[in-house]
Amino acid sequence: MPAVVVIGGQWGDEGKGRIVDLLARKASIVARYSAGHNAGHTIVNHMGKFALHVVPAGIFYPEKTCVIGNGLVIDPAVLIEEITSLETRGVSTEKLRVSDRAQLVMPWHPMIDIADEQLRGVNAVGTTGKGITPAFADKVGRLGIRIAELADPDGFSERLRFVLEHKNRLLTRYYDLDPLDPEPIEDEYREHWSRLARYVTDTGELCREALRQGERVLLEGAQGTLLDLDNGTYDFVTSSVPTSMAAGAAMGTGISPRDIDRVVGVYKAYQTRVGAGPMPTELTDATGDRLRECGQEYGTTTGRPRRCGWFDGVAARYTVQLNGCQSISLTRLDVLDTFESLKVCVAYELDGRRIMTVPAGRRALFSTRPIYEEMPGWQTDTSRCRNFDDLPTAAQDYVRRIEKLIGAPAALVSVGPERDQAIIVDPII
């Protein structure tokens, strides 16, 4: 049975974790394939509210195998803390598996991350400061350390000293920071290995074997397509390699692209973004503040307030096409319940021209202006709706307009954070 990919179609925070948690009921394996603990998923279920940063959202089904794939960079201390927190609250991690090919976040990575942002000054990207970008840079630069290295104490010691010699020159000569001592790092990471060794395995083979046996594999993306390194709003993008798009799902889990038969894009019913960068539909007025408060739009990982605005149909159509989404999940429709009227961006204006796609140039990205279509609100509580026909007519019209604008049908519409607060139009799995 082929794999299904769930990706974010905006700038992240679309509600992917909530959708994966819902779809995981019909999957054998739930695999996270990209990013690091800079990404966060919020899950609300019968056990309470959980914030996940590394562990896949399928972890709340004890019979499911949850995979942290080779496409992630992992801070072992953060992963151990997350596992401990889950177990303390009665969530089993017995079937959690971590790829032996995943890269490690090392102590110098957050140091470089923070120092580099400071050097950028007003041009700072707005990273989380958790060392994710430097860790991916080291992966590409062939100076990374894989988690498999921890299984070989002598090999890890040798690799650590080789890499740290290079990094200490960078820390002291370029960033004017103190050098790091390899011995405490070696002791710390050996202790981490003693806690994590039982989870680490060849997860690529695990996923491939499941697919050979006809089992369903659900692939969980992190962040959003508009943060993609190649196709996003560069240079305000993620550093994740593989990509945060559906195209990276096979790379980040070690399966064949031919094993994927469906891509589901997750889109919030309005627009949000964390950190710096262009956002054409951003509202910096009372309406934007109202969206933020109605949606409680604060970062799962950082707690930072999210920038809010109307739904950007141009950007959404762009990411639907990039990912080949056969359908979408539209989340947080209920947040719009009290608005008298709504707007949807149907095109951009750039230098007096009407354009229908996301431009590549940095100046152009910041210069685009939204062209809106206004629609009536419904001012009715939708949180109890379980069928599409139960929605107010204006809410149905809003969803249908988005479908037509972006070129993909809504398979699922969520009207609240709880598992059952979802309108299933197409079961997906």
DRENBA-549831 format. One record per residue (C-alpha): residue number from 0; residue in one letter; x, y, z. Coordinates in nm, 3 decimals. Example, Ala and Ser with C-alpha at 12.3 -4.5 7.8 and 13.67 -1.06 7.14 Angstrom:
2
+-----+------+---------+---------+---------+
! pos ! code !       u !       v !       w !
+-----+------+---------+---------+---------+
!   0 !    a !   1.230 !  -0.450 !   0.780 !
!   1 !    s !   1.367 !  -0.106 !   0.714 !
+-----+------+---------+---------+---------+
***
This chain:
429
+-----+------+---------+---------+---------+
! pos ! code !       u !       v !       w !
+-----+------+---------+---------+---------+
!   0 !    m !   0.000 !   0.000 !   0.000 !
!   1 !    p !   0.158 !   0.333 !  -0.104 !
!   2 !    a !   0.262 !   0.623 !   0.119 !
!   3 !    v !   0.073 !   0.945 !   0.182 !
!   4 !    v !   0.252 !   1.277 !   0.238 !
!   5 !    v !   0.112 !   1.558 !   0.453 !
!   6 !    i !   0.280 !   1.892 !   0.384 !
!   7 !    g !   0.228 !   2.252 !   0.490 !
!   8 !    g !   0.129 !   2.483 !   0.205 !
!   9 !    q !   0.200 !   2.817 !   0.373 !
!  10 !    w !   0.477 !   2.942 !   0.604 !
!  11 !    g !   0.428 !   2.665 !   0.859 !
!  12 !    d !   0.189 !   2.646 !   1.156 !
!  13 !    e !  -0.094 !   2.530 !   0.929 !
!  14 !    g !  -0.207 !   2.252 !   1.165 !
!  15 !    k !  -0.017 !   1.960 !   1.008 !
!  16 !    g !   0.024 !   1.784 !   1.342 !
!  17 !    r !  -0.349 !   1.791 !   1.403 !
!  18 !    i !  -0.414 !   1.642 !   1.057 !
!  19 !    v !  -0.144 !   1.375 !   1.096 !
!  20 !    d !  -0.285 !   1.283 !   1.437 !
!  21 !    l !  -0.625 !   1.233 !   1.272 !
!  22 !    l !  -0.498 !   1.035 !   0.971 !
!  23 !    a !  -0.260 !   0.819 !   1.177 !
!  24 !    r !  -0.549 !   0.597 !   1.280 !
!  25 !    k !  -0.531 !   0.423 !   0.941 !
!  26 !    a !  -0.152 !   0.406 !   0.901 !
!  27 !    s !   0.099 !   0.151 !   1.027 !
!  28 !    i !   0.396 !   0.389 !   1.030 !
!  29 !    v !   0.400 !   0.764 !   1.085 !
!  30 !    a !   0.733 !   0.912 !   0.976 !
!  31 !    r !   0.862 !   1.266 !   1.021 !
!  32 !    y !   1.106 !   1.344 !   0.742 !
!  33 !    s !   1.252 !   1.696 !   0.774 !
!  34 !    a !   1.365 !   1.992 !   0.990 !
!  35 !    g !   1.454 !   1.978 !   1.360 !
!  36 !    h !   1.319 !   2.100 !   1.693 !
!  37 !    n !   1.271 !   2.448 !   1.548 !
!  38 !    a !   0.939 !   2.313 !   1.416 !
!  39 !    g !   0.646 !   2.247 !   1.646 !
!  40 !    h !   0.314 !   2.064 !   1.627 !
!  41 !    t !   0.031 !   2.115 !   1.875 !
!  42 !    i !  -0.195 !   1.815 !   1.937 !
!  43 !    v !  -0.516 !   1.815 !   2.141 !
!  44 !    n !  -0.670 !   1.478 !   2.222 !
!  45 !    h !  -0.835 !   1.287 !   2.507 !
!  46 !    m !  -0.506 !   1.295 !   2.701 !
!  47 !    g !  -0.473 !   1.673 !   2.688 !
!  48 !    k !  -0.273 !   1.928 !   2.493 !
!  49 !    f !   0.075 !   1.842 !   2.371 !
!  50 !    a !   0.350 !   2.037 !   2.196 !
!  51 !    l !   0.572 !   1.812 !   1.982 !
!  52 !    h !   0.901 !   1.931 !   1.834 !
!  53 !    v !   1.078 !   1.616 !   1.712 !
!  54 !    v !   0.853 !   1.317 !   1.781 !
!  55 !    p !   0.596 !   1.242 !   1.506 !
!  56 !    a !   0.232 !   1.326 !   1.570 !
!  57 !    g !   0.131 !   0.959 !   1.549 !
!  58 !    i !   0.287 !   0.889 !   1.889 !
!  59 !    f !  -0.053 !   0.896 !   2.061 !
!  60 !    y !  -0.147 !   0.565 !   1.898 !
!  61 !    p !   0.061 !   0.309 !   2.091 !
!  62 !    e !   0.022 !   0.043 !   1.820 !
!  63 !    k !   0.174 !   0.268 !   1.550 !
!  64 !    t !   0.544 !   0.279 !   1.471 !
!  65 !    c !   0.665 !   0.639 !   1.478 !
!  66 !    v !   0.979 !   0.719 !   1.280 !
!  67 !    i !   1.215 !   1.015 !   1.311 !
!  68 !    g !   1.371 !   1.001 !   0.966 !
!  69 !    n !   1.717 !   1.060 !   0.826 !
!  70 !    g !   1.614 !   1.405 !   0.700 !
!  71 !    l !   1.609 !   1.554 !   1.050 !
!  72 !    v !   1.878 !   1.714 !   1.260 !
!  73 !    i !   1.839 !   1.601 !   1.621 !
!  74 !    d !   1.944 !   1.766 !   1.945 !
!  75 !    p !   1.959 !   1.454 !   2.164 !
!  76 !    a !   1.894 !   1.647 !   2.486 !
!  77 !    v !   1.574 !   1.791 !   2.337 !
!  78 !    l !   1.462 !   1.450 !   2.211 !
!  79 !    i !   1.525 !   1.289 !   2.549 !
!  80 !    e !   1.331 !   1.567 !   2.721 !
!  81 !    e !   1.040 !   1.521 !   2.481 !
!  82 !    i !   1.036 !   1.144 !   2.530 !
!  83 !    t !   1.047 !   1.187 !   2.910 !
!  84 !    s !   0.765 !   1.441 !   2.899 !
!  85 !    l !   0.546 !   1.210 !   2.691 !
!  86 !    e !   0.611 !   0.908 !   2.911 !
!  87 !    t !   0.543 !   1.111 !   3.226 !
!  88 !    r !   0.199 !   1.190 !   3.086 !
!  89 !    g !   0.124 !   0.827 !   3.003 !
!  90 !    v !   0.218 !   0.826 !   2.633 !
!  91 !    s !   0.414 !   0.518 !   2.531 !
!  92 !    t !   0.730 !   0.566 !   2.325 !
!  93 !    e !   0.794 !   0.192 !   2.295 !
!  94 !    k !   0.747 !   0.198 !   1.918 !
!  95 !    l !   0.941 !   0.517 !   1.851 !
!  96 !    r !   1.231 !   0.469 !   1.610 !
!  97 !    v !   1.512 !   0.712 !   1.521 !
!  98 !    s !   1.712 !   0.695 !   1.199 !
!  99 !    d !   2.077 !   0.606 !   1.245 !
! 100 !    r !   2.147 !   0.842 !   0.952 !
! 101 !    a !   1.994 !   1.151 !   1.118 !
! 102 !    q !   2.239 !   1.432 !   1.188 !
! 103 !    l !   2.317 !   1.558 !   1.539 !
! 104 !    v !   2.279 !   1.914 !   1.661 !
! 105 !    m !   2.605 !   1.980 !   1.847 !
! 106 !    p !   2.678 !   2.247 !   2.114 !
! 107 !    w !   2.849 !   2.481 !   1.868 !
! 108 !    h !   2.545 !   2.495 !   1.641 !
! 109 !    p !   2.321 !   2.722 !   1.856 !
! 110 !    m !   2.624 !   2.938 !   1.937 !
! 111 !    i !   2.687 !   2.998 !   1.568 !
! 112 !    d !   2.315 !   3.040 !   1.496 !
! 113 !    i !   2.274 !   3.321 !   1.750 !
! 114 !    a !   2.605 !   3.490 !   1.665 !
! 115 !    d !   2.528 !   3.485 !   1.294 !
! 116 !    e !   2.186 !   3.645 !   1.347 !
! 117 !    q !   2.351 !   3.920 !   1.549 !
! 118 !    l !   2.600 !   3.984 !   1.269 !
! 119 !    r !   2.313 !   4.019 !   1.020 !
! 120 !    g !   2.170 !   4.306 !   1.224 !
! 121 !    v !   1.863 !   4.456 !   1.054 !
! 122 !    n !   1.886 !   4.182 !   0.790 !
! 123 !    a !   1.839 !   3.903 !   1.048 !
! 124 !    v !   1.626 !   3.618 !   0.918 !
! 125 !    g !   1.449 !   3.554 !   1.249 !
! 126 !    t !   1.573 !   3.201 !   1.322 !
! 127 !    t !   1.478 !   3.024 !   1.643 !
! 128 !    g !   1.842 !   3.027 !   1.754 !
! 129 !    k !   1.835 !   2.653 !   1.819 !
! 130 !    g !   2.123 !   2.567 !   1.587 !
! 131 !    i !   1.921 !   2.411 !   1.308 !
! 132 !    t !   2.065 !   2.615 !   1.020 !
! 133 !    p !   2.431 !   2.556 !   1.121 !
! 134 !    a !   2.356 !   2.185 !   1.166 !
! 135 !    f !   2.216 !   2.158 !   0.813 !
! 136 !    a !   2.505 !   2.369 !   0.683 !
! 137 !    d !   2.746 !   2.119 !   0.835 !
! 138 !    k !   2.550 !   1.832 !   0.683 !
! 139 !    v !   2.589 !   1.984 !   0.337 !
! 140 !    g !   2.948 !   2.087 !   0.410 !
! 141 !    r !   3.037 !   1.730 !   0.513 !
! 142 !    l !   3.123 !   1.835 !   0.868 !
! 143 !    g !   2.814 !   1.685 !   1.029 !
! 144 !    i !   2.804 !   1.403 !   1.283 !
! 145 !    r !   2.539 !   1.133 !   1.242 !
! 146 !    i !   2.369 !   0.974 !   1.539 !
! 147 !    a !   2.513 !   0.636 !   1.429 !
! 148 !    e !   2.858 !   0.767 !   1.527 !
! 149 !    l !   2.755 !   0.754 !   1.894 !
! 150 !    a !   2.744 !   0.373 !   1.877 !
! 151 !    d !   3.123 !   0.371 !   1.820 !
! 152 !    p !   3.289 !   0.553 !   2.116 !
! 153 !    d !   3.634 !   0.566 !   1.960 !
! 154 !    g !   3.501 !   0.668 !   1.621 !
! 155 !    f !   3.283 !   0.938 !   1.777 !
! 156 !    s !   3.576 !   1.074 !   1.977 !
! 157 !    e !   3.790 !   1.094 !   1.664 !
! 158 !    r !   3.517 !   1.259 !   1.458 !
! 159 !    l !   3.430 !   1.504 !   1.736 !
! 160 !    r !   3.787 !   1.625 !   1.770 !
! 161 !    f !   3.832 !   1.662 !   1.396 !
! 162 !    v !   3.515 !   1.870 !   1.356 !
! 163 !    l !   3.567 !   2.071 !   1.674 !
! 164 !    e !   3.916 !   2.177 !   1.569 !
! 165 !    h !   3.758 !   2.339 !   1.265 !
! 166 !    k !   3.466 !   2.487 !   1.463 !
! 167 !    n !   3.684 !   2.634 !   1.737 !
! 168 !    r !   3.878 !   2.830 !   1.478 !
! 169 !    l !   3.546 !   2.964 !   1.349 !
! 170 !    l !   3.414 !   3.044 !   1.699 !
! 171 !    t !   3.726 !   3.226 !   1.814 !
! 172 !    r !   3.850 !   3.400 !   1.499 !
! 173 !    y !   3.524 !   3.495 !   1.330 !
! 174 !    y !   3.263 !   3.518 !   1.605 !
! 175 !    d !   3.502 !   3.617 !   1.887 !
! 176 !    l !   3.363 !   3.344 !   2.114 !
! 177 !    d !   3.539 !   3.109 !   2.354 !
! 178 !    p !   3.653 !   2.771 !   2.221 !
! 179 !    l !   3.480 !   2.450 !   2.328 !
! 180 !    d !   3.647 !   2.162 !   2.513 !
! 181 !    p !   3.583 !   1.823 !   2.347 !
! 182 !    e !   3.591 !   1.614 !   2.666 !
! 183 !    p !   3.270 !   1.744 !   2.833 !
! 184 !    i !   3.092 !   1.721 !   2.498 !
! 185 !    e !   3.209 !   1.364 !   2.453 !
! 186 !    d !   3.086 !   1.269 !   2.802 !
! 187 !    e !   2.752 !   1.444 !   2.748 !
! 188 !    y !   2.680 !   1.276 !   2.414 !
! 189 !    r !   2.784 !   0.933 !   2.542 !
! 190 !    e !   2.525 !   0.981 !   2.815 !
! 191 !    h !   2.269 !   1.079 !   2.555 !
! 192 !    w !   2.349 !   0.762 !   2.361 !
! 193 !    s !   2.285 !   0.548 !   2.669 !
! 194 !    r !   1.929 !   0.689 !   2.672 !
! 195 !    l !   1.861 !   0.681 !   2.298 !
! 196 !    a !   2.038 !   0.366 !   2.174 !
! 197 !    r !   1.728 !   0.147 !   2.204 !
! 198 !    y !   1.537 !   0.372 !   1.963 !
! 199 !    v !   1.804 !   0.403 !   1.690 !
! 200 !    t !   1.784 !   0.178 !   1.384 !
! 201 !    d !   1.781 !   0.174 !   1.003 !
! 202 !    t !   1.442 !   0.341 !   0.968 !
! 203 !    g !   1.469 !   0.352 !   0.589 !
! 204 !    e !   1.464 !  -0.026 !   0.572 !
! 205 !    l !   1.184 !  -0.029 !   0.830 !
! 206 !    c !   0.967 !   0.190 !   0.605 !
! 207 !    r !   1.060 !   0.003 !   0.286 !
! 208 !    e !   0.972 !  -0.331 !   0.443 !
! 209 !    a !   0.637 !  -0.197 !   0.561 !
! 210 !    l !   0.558 !  -0.083 !   0.208 !
! 211 !    r !   0.663 !  -0.420 !   0.068 !
! 212 !    q !   0.418 !  -0.582 !   0.310 !
! 213 !    g !   0.136 !  -0.360 !   0.186 !
! 214 !    e !   0.119 !  -0.141 !   0.496 !
! 215 !    r !   0.026 !   0.227 !   0.487 !
! 216 !    v !   0.304 !   0.477 !   0.566 !
! 217 !    l !   0.211 !   0.834 !   0.654 !
! 218 !    l !   0.487 !   1.089 !   0.591 !
! 219 !    e !   0.477 !   1.400 !   0.808 !
! 220 !    g !   0.635 !   1.722 !   0.683 !
! 221 !    a !   0.748 !   2.010 !   0.900 !
! 222 !    q !   0.734 !   2.386 !   0.842 !
! 223 !    g !   0.581 !   2.496 !   0.509 !
! 224 !    t !   0.648 !   2.509 !   0.136 !
! 225 !    l !   0.685 !   2.888 !   0.134 !
! 226 !    l !   0.988 !   2.832 !   0.358 !
! 227 !    d !   1.146 !   2.590 !   0.112 !
! 228 !    l !   1.511 !   2.662 !   0.042 !
! 229 !    d !   1.469 !   2.663 !  -0.338 !
! 230 !    n !   1.106 !   2.757 !  -0.397 !
! 231 !    g !   1.021 !   2.965 !  -0.091 !
! 232 !    t !   1.058 !   3.336 !  -0.014 !
! 233 !    y !   1.439 !   3.330 !  -0.020 !
! 234 !    d !   1.639 !   3.421 !   0.188 !
! 235 !    f !   1.374 !   3.412 !   0.460 !
! 236 !    v !   1.345 !   3.034 !   0.435 !
! 237 !    t !   1.435 !   2.717 !   0.621 !
! 238 !    s !   1.773 !   2.550 !   0.584 !
! 239 !    s !   1.626 !   2.199 !   0.595 !
! 240 !    v !   1.773 !   1.949 !   0.354 !
! 241 !    p !   1.571 !   1.760 !   0.232 !
! 242 !    t !   1.312 !   2.011 !   0.134 !
! 243 !    s !   1.001 !   2.098 !   0.336 !
! 244 !    m !   0.803 !   2.010 !   0.021 !
! 245 !    a !   0.649 !   1.674 !  -0.069 !
! 246 !    a !   0.948 !   1.613 !  -0.299 !
! 247 !    g !   1.168 !   1.573 !   0.009 !
! 248 !    a !   0.951 !   1.309 !   0.177 !
! 249 !    a !   1.114 !   1.014 !   0.003 !
! 250 !    m !   1.465 !   1.152 !   0.060 !
! 251 !    g !   1.400 !   1.218 !   0.426 !
! 252 !    t !   1.270 !   0.868 !   0.500 !
! 253 !    g !   1.475 !   0.653 !   0.263 !
! 254 !    i !   1.194 !   0.528 !   0.039 !
! 255 !    s !   1.137 !   0.555 !  -0.336 !
! 256 !    p !   0.936 !   0.848 !  -0.476 !
! 257 !    r !   0.732 !   0.584 !  -0.659 !
! 258 !    d !   0.602 !   0.464 !  -0.323 !
! 259 !    i !   0.409 !   0.791 !  -0.277 !
! 260 !    d !   0.061 !   0.801 !  -0.426 !
! 261 !    r !  -0.104 !   1.097 !  -0.255 !
! 262 !    v !  -0.002 !   1.442 !  -0.133 !
! 263 !    v !  -0.228 !   1.634 !   0.101 !
! 264 !    g !  -0.157 !   2.004 !   0.151 !
! 265 !    v !  -0.256 !   2.164 !   0.480 !
! 266 !    y !  -0.371 !   2.526 !   0.465 !
! 267 !    k !  -0.497 !   2.753 !   0.736 !
! 268 !    a !  -0.819 !   2.937 !   0.647 !
! 269 !    y !  -0.622 !   3.261 !   0.681 !
! 270 !    q !  -0.249 !   3.338 !   0.668 !
! 271 !    t !   0.022 !   3.347 !   0.937 !
! 272 !    r !   0.397 !   3.375 !   0.948 !
! 273 !    v !   0.660 !   3.371 !   1.226 !
! 274 !    g !   0.979 !   3.574 !   1.194 !
! 275 !    a !   1.094 !   3.813 !   0.926 !
! 276 !    g !   1.030 !   3.801 !   0.553 !
! 277 !    p !   0.771 !   3.906 !   0.295 !
! 278 !    m !   0.402 !   3.840 !   0.363 !
! 279 !    p !   0.178 !   4.023 !   0.114 !
! 280 !    t !  -0.151 !   3.979 !   0.302 !
! 281 !    e !  -0.019 !   4.070 !   0.647 !
! 282 !    l !  -0.253 !   4.291 !   0.851 !
! 283 !    t !  -0.080 !   4.524 !   1.094 !
! 284 !    d !  -0.405 !   4.676 !   1.216 !
! 285 !    a !  -0.683 !   4.584 !   1.458 !
! 286 !    t !  -0.809 !   4.313 !   1.221 !
! 287 !    g !  -0.469 !   4.143 !   1.229 !
! 288 !    d !  -0.467 !   4.164 !   1.608 !
! 289 !    r !  -0.817 !   4.018 !   1.616 !
! 290 !    l !  -0.712 !   3.724 !   1.397 !
! 291 !    r !  -0.416 !   3.660 !   1.628 !
! 292 !    e !  -0.627 !   3.660 !   1.941 !
! 293 !    c !  -0.915 !   3.459 !   1.795 !
! 294 !    g !  -0.669 !   3.198 !   1.669 !
! 295 !    q !  -0.428 !   3.225 !   1.964 !
! 296 !    e !  -0.152 !   3.260 !   1.710 !
! 297 !    y !   0.164 !   3.220 !   1.912 !
! 298 !    g !   0.452 !   2.991 !   1.814 !
! 299 !    t !   0.452 !   2.635 !   1.951 !
! 300 !    t !   0.832 !   2.634 !   1.970 !
! 301 !    t !   0.918 !   2.998 !   2.047 !
! 302 !    g !   0.598 !   3.150 !   2.185 !
! 303 !    r !   0.647 !   3.441 !   1.948 !
! 304 !    p !   0.330 !   3.613 !   1.822 !
! 305 !    r !   0.258 !   3.516 !   1.464 !
! 306 !    r !   0.200 !   3.772 !   1.194 !
! 307 !    c !  -0.157 !   3.735 !   1.067 !
! 308 !    g !  -0.344 !   3.823 !   0.750 !
! 309 !    w !  -0.608 !   3.717 !   0.500 !
! 310 !    f !  -0.582 !   3.395 !   0.299 !
! 311 !    d !  -0.327 !   3.428 !   0.018 !
! 312 !    g !  -0.473 !   3.243 !  -0.279 !
! 313 !    v !  -0.178 !   3.325 !  -0.505 !
! 314 !    a !   0.076 !   3.168 !  -0.273 !
! 315 !    a !  -0.156 !   2.874 !  -0.201 !
! 316 !    r !  -0.208 !   2.796 !  -0.570 !
! 317 !    y !   0.170 !   2.813 !  -0.619 !
! 318 !    t !   0.236 !   2.558 !  -0.342 !
! 319 !    v !  -0.047 !   2.328 !  -0.452 !
! 320 !    q !   0.118 !   2.310 !  -0.794 !
! 321 !    l !   0.470 !   2.268 !  -0.656 !
! 322 !    n !   0.366 !   1.974 !  -0.439 !
! 323 !    g !   0.114 !   1.816 !  -0.675 !
! 324 !    c !  -0.153 !   1.821 !  -0.404 !
! 325 !    q !  -0.451 !   1.609 !  -0.501 !
! 326 !    s !  -0.647 !   1.757 !  -0.213 !
! 327 !    i !  -0.610 !   1.992 !   0.082 !
! 328 !    s !  -0.703 !   2.004 !   0.448 !
! 329 !    l !  -0.836 !   2.347 !   0.540 !
! 330 !    t !  -0.781 !   2.416 !   0.909 !
! 331 !    r !  -0.905 !   2.670 !   1.164 !
! 332 !    l !  -1.217 !   2.771 !   0.973 !
! 333 !    d !  -1.384 !   2.828 !   1.310 !
! 334 !    v !  -1.141 !   3.114 !   1.388 !
! 335 !    l !  -1.328 !   3.320 !   1.127 !
! 336 !    d !  -1.670 !   3.258 !   1.283 !
! 337 !    t !  -1.714 !   3.607 !   1.430 !
! 338 !    f !  -1.594 !   3.815 !   1.134 !
! 339 !    e !  -1.854 !   4.027 !   0.956 !
! 340 !    s !  -1.668 !   4.006 !   0.625 !
! 341 !    l !  -1.359 !   3.831 !   0.492 !
! 342 !    k !  -1.105 !   3.893 !   0.221 !
! 343 !    v !  -0.918 !   3.652 !  -0.004 !
! 344 !    c !  -0.612 !   3.752 !  -0.207 !
! 345 !    v !  -0.680 !   3.652 !  -0.569 !
! 346 !    a !  -0.379 !   3.819 !  -0.738 !
! 347 !    y !  -0.079 !   4.043 !  -0.670 !
! 348 !    e !   0.001 !   4.390 !  -0.798 !
! 349 !    l !   0.369 !   4.451 !  -0.875 !
! 350 !    d !   0.497 !   4.766 !  -1.043 !
! 351 !    g !   0.153 !   4.838 !  -1.181 !
! 352 !    r !   0.109 !   4.488 !  -1.322 !
! 353 !    r !  -0.130 !   4.216 !  -1.210 !
! 354 !    i !   0.059 !   3.891 !  -1.150 !
! 355 !    m !  -0.067 !   3.546 !  -1.056 !
! 356 !    t !   0.239 !   3.377 !  -0.904 !
! 357 !    v !   0.502 !   3.430 !  -0.635 !
! 358 !    p !   0.799 !   3.627 !  -0.774 !
! 359 !    a !   1.158 !   3.519 !  -0.712 !
! 360 !    g !   1.337 !   3.851 !  -0.664 !
! 361 !    r !   1.391 !   3.982 !  -0.312 !
! 362 !    r !   1.273 !   4.334 !  -0.392 !
! 363 !    a !   0.974 !   4.201 !  -0.583 !
! 364 !    l !   0.874 !   3.979 !  -0.292 !
! 365 !    f !   0.863 !   4.278 !  -0.060 !
! 366 !    s !   0.694 !   4.501 !  -0.318 !
! 367 !    t !   0.395 !   4.283 !  -0.411 !
! 368 !    r !   0.057 !   4.410 !  -0.297 !
! 369 !    p !  -0.251 !   4.189 !  -0.258 !
! 370 !    i !  -0.555 !   4.225 !  -0.478 !
! 371 !    y !  -0.852 !   4.120 !  -0.268 !
! 372 !    e !  -1.194 !   3.977 !  -0.324 !
! 373 !    e !  -1.431 !   4.045 !  -0.035 !
! 374 !    m !  -1.676 !   3.785 !   0.088 !
! 375 !    p !  -1.946 !   3.795 !   0.357 !
! 376 !    g !  -1.876 !   3.633 !   0.692 !
! 377 !    w !  -2.118 !   3.386 !   0.855 !
! 378 !    q !  -2.108 !   3.498 !   1.221 !
! 379 !    t !  -2.220 !   3.155 !   1.332 !
! 380 !    d !  -2.046 !   2.896 !   1.552 !
! 381 !    t !  -1.911 !   2.621 !   1.324 !
! 382 !    s !  -1.730 !   2.418 !   1.593 !
! 383 !    r !  -2.012 !   2.162 !   1.615 !
! 384 !    c !  -2.045 !   2.106 !   1.241 !
! 385 !    r !  -1.951 !   1.753 !   1.130 !
! 386 !    n !  -2.084 !   1.752 !   0.774 !
! 387 !    f !  -2.009 !   2.004 !   0.501 !
! 388 !    d !  -2.379 !   2.078 !   0.456 !
! 389 !    d !  -2.398 !   2.169 !   0.827 !
! 390 !    l !  -2.178 !   2.473 !   0.763 !
! 391 !    p !  -2.349 !   2.810 !   0.710 !
! 392 !    t !  -2.392 !   2.891 !   0.342 !
! 393 !    a !  -2.137 !   3.172 !   0.360 !
! 394 !    a !  -1.880 !   2.935 !   0.512 !
! 395 !    q !  -1.945 !   2.680 !   0.237 !
! 396 !    d !  -1.902 !   2.954 !  -0.023 !
! 397 !    y !  -1.573 !   3.059 !   0.139 !
! 398 !    v !  -1.434 !   2.704 !   0.121 !
! 399 !    r !  -1.553 !   2.658 !  -0.238 !
! 400 !    r !  -1.393 !   2.987 !  -0.342 !
! 401 !    i !  -1.060 !   2.876 !  -0.199 !
! 402 !    e !  -1.087 !   2.539 !  -0.375 !
! 403 !    k !  -1.149 !   2.706 !  -0.709 !
! 404 !    l !  -0.876 !   2.964 !  -0.656 !
! 405 !    i !  -0.600 !   2.716 !  -0.570 !
! 406 !    g !  -0.712 !   2.428 !  -0.791 !
! 407 !    a !  -0.757 !   2.154 !  -0.532 !
! 408 !    p !  -1.060 !   2.022 !  -0.342 !
! 409 !    a !  -1.088 !   2.030 !   0.037 !
! 410 !    a !  -1.083 !   1.670 !   0.161 !
! 411 !    l !  -1.106 !   1.783 !   0.522 !
! 412 !    v !  -1.216 !   2.101 !   0.698 !
! 413 !    s !  -1.128 !   2.142 !   1.064 !
! 414 !    v !  -1.349 !   2.351 !   1.290 !
! 415 !    g !  -1.160 !   2.317 !   1.617 !
! 416 !    p !  -0.853 !   2.159 !   1.779 !
! 417 !    e !  -1.017 !   1.838 !   1.904 !
! 418 !    r !  -0.986 !   1.517 !   1.702 !
! 419 !    d !  -1.358 !   1.501 !   1.629 !
! 420 !    q !  -1.387 !   1.866 !   1.525 !
! 421 !    a !  -1.336 !   1.781 !   1.160 !
! 422 !    i !  -1.556 !   1.764 !   0.853 !
! 423 !    i !  -1.442 !   1.468 !   0.643 !
! 424 !    v !  -1.531 !   1.530 !   0.279 !
! 425 !    d !  -1.287 !   1.269 !   0.146 !
! 426 !    p !  -1.136 !   1.012 !   0.390 !
! 427 !    i !  -0.785 !   1.053 !   0.229 !
! 428 !    i !  -0.668 !   0.721 !   0.378 !
+-----+------+---------+---------+---------+
***
